[in-house]
Amino acid sequence: MGYLAASMKCNACGNKSLMSDMRYSRFSDSLVCVHCYEAQKKAGVKGALKAAQRKAAPPEGDSFVKYKCGACGYRFSRKQSVDFGRVCPYCSRDSAVRVSLNEAQQLLRESRFVGYY
């Protein structure tokens, strides 16, 4: 019985590779190709930690803005420079509004009293 040769994208380099050539990363739960796996093995812990820190840090000068959908309540963030037309990525409705710090603080204050009646 034959099998279908499936390919998927490597989470480290972005190249497509066969599933049989994929390995779990040495430092996370993501799948990487054999070439990236071997590179991680050679680089060791220091190189992988530096790469993870670079990937996790947002680019400088481009801050994120928090939004909340008025229709479904989904909360998400976008870069300030991105114009997405206020469309919610979850329900696709044009009802996303910017969440201000004051609104967040107000919600926290109100949530303290929930369930104490």
C-alpha positions in Angstrom: 0.0 0.0 0.0 1.4 3.4 -1.0 1.3 6.6 0.9 0.9 10.2 -0.1 4.2 12.2 0.1 3.1 15.2 2.1 5.3 18.3 2.4 5.1 21.1 4.9 6.9 24.4 5.6 9.9 24.5 7.9 9.2 26.8 10.9 12.9 28.0 10.9 13.8 28.7 7.2 10.4 28.6 5.5 11.3 26.1 2.8 9.0 23.2 2.0 10.2 19.8 2.9 8.8 16.3 2.9 7.2 15.2 6.2 9.7 12.3 6.4 12.5 15.0 6.5 11.0 17.0 9.3 12.2 16.9 12.9 11.1 18.6 16.1 13.3 21.5 16.9 15.8 21.0 19.7 14.6 24.1 21.5 10.8 24.3 20.9 7.9 22.2 19.8 7.9 23.3 16.2 8.8 21.2 13.2 12.0 22.1 11.3 13.7 20.5 8.2 16.7 18.3 8.6 19.1 21.1 7.5 17.8 23.5 10.2 17.9 20.7 12.8 21.5 20.0 12.0 22.3 23.7 12.1 20.6 24.0 15.6 22.7 21.0 16.8 25.9 22.7 15.6 25.0 26.2 17.0 24.0 24.8 20.4 21.9 26.5 23.0 23.4 30.0 22.7 22.7 30.4 19.0 19.1 29.1 19.4 18.4 31.4 22.3 19.7 34.4 20.4 17.6 33.6 17.4 14.5 33.1 19.6 15.1 36.5 21.2 15.4 38.2 17.8 12.3 36.6 16.6 10.3 37.5 19.7 11.3 41.1 19.8 9.0 43.5 17.9 10.7 45.7 15.4 11.7 49.1 16.8 9.7 52.1 16.0 6.5 50.3 15.1 4.3 49.9 18.1 1.3 47.7 18.4 -2.3 48.9 19.0 -4.9 46.8 20.8 -8.4 46.4 19.3 -11.6 44.7 20.3 -14.5 43.6 18.0 -17.8 45.1 19.0 -19.7 42.2 17.4 -18.0 39.1 18.8 -15.7 40.5 21.5 -12.5 39.1 20.0 -9.4 41.0 21.2 -6.3 41.4 18.9 -3.5 43.7 18.2 -2.0 45.2 15.0 1.0 47.3 14.2 0.1 51.0 14.2 1.3 51.4 10.6 -1.0 48.7 9.3 -4.4 49.9 8.0 -6.8 46.9 8.1 -10.1 48.7 7.7 -11.3 47.9 11.2 -12.3 44.4 10.1 -12.3 41.7 12.8 -10.0 38.8 11.8 -12.3 36.4 13.7 -15.8 37.2 12.5 -14.9 39.4 9.4 -17.3 42.2 10.5 -16.4 45.8 10.3 -16.8 46.5 14.0 -13.3 46.5 15.5 -12.6 49.5 17.8 -9.3 50.6 19.4 -9.0 49.7 23.1 -7.8 52.5 25.2 -5.9 52.1 28.4 -8.7 53.8 30.3 -11.2 51.3 29.0 -9.0 48.4 30.1 -8.6 49.9 33.5 -12.3 50.4 33.8 -12.9 46.7 32.9 -10.5 45.6 35.5 -12.2 47.7 38.2 -15.6 46.4 37.2 -14.4 42.7 37.2 -13.4 43.0 40.9 -17.0 43.2 41.9 -18.3 40.4 39.7 -19.6 37.5 41.7 -19.6 39.2 45.1 -23.3 39.9 45.2 
